[in-house]
């Protein structure tokens, strides 16, 4: 199957997965789509989100001619993977919080899950913890404010130290916590800033490498086909968005429009 590998996220968080994909598959053509008109996903109703995600991804796969869709968003993955696989003829690779590797890495058995409200409370997350971290204490922290900080960082805008510190603060109440799962694809973009604010050494774990390995298995032929570096967005093409995408080698986004894509809530 020809065509690029299409990375989908509500914003620029999927760019953290792009980095891992380029390390794993340096010759693969990549395309990017962000549903920035509906950002942030974590505050939207589940049923509405499933419809929205399917509509946007169907339009983006058609526009890009993609051979694989990477849902580089934890919220979208925990909600809509089954619906996407039912609606699309291309393979769909999702994202889940890296609970399993974090539990294996932790020496103290106390790990943190730093994610959005939607991911922290999702039954899917409960099952991951039950299946792979039953022997651990998992400190769940909803840090929705970090999504906007990652968007600001990629746009070349100043981040708010108070928001970063407030998002991290609940983790440090567990004195033996030694490993943190970055359970939102936006958060690895902030890794250096988060690490600088940690009061003690911790291991930061995300899903990027695991996603890239799975895509390499599914895509098979690394060279693929189609034009690499194309991108689409559903909302306003603000300069910051363009700058963030350009940093990762993507062209100015084209507006993604289709009759089935409704307005954001």
Secondary structure, DSSP 8 states (H G I E B T S, - for coil): --S-EEEEESSSTTHHHHHHHHHH-TT--EEEEE-GGG--GGGS-HHHHHHHHHHHHHHHHHHHT-SEEEE--HHHHHHHHHHHHHH-SSEEE-----HHHHHHH-SSSEEEEEE-HHHHT-HHHHHHHHHH-TTSEEEEEE-THHHHHHHHHHTT----HHHHHHHHHGGGGSTT--EEEE-STTGGGGHHHHHHT-SS--EEE-SHHHHHHHHHHHH--SS--S-SS-EEESS---HHHHHHHHHTT----EE---TT-----
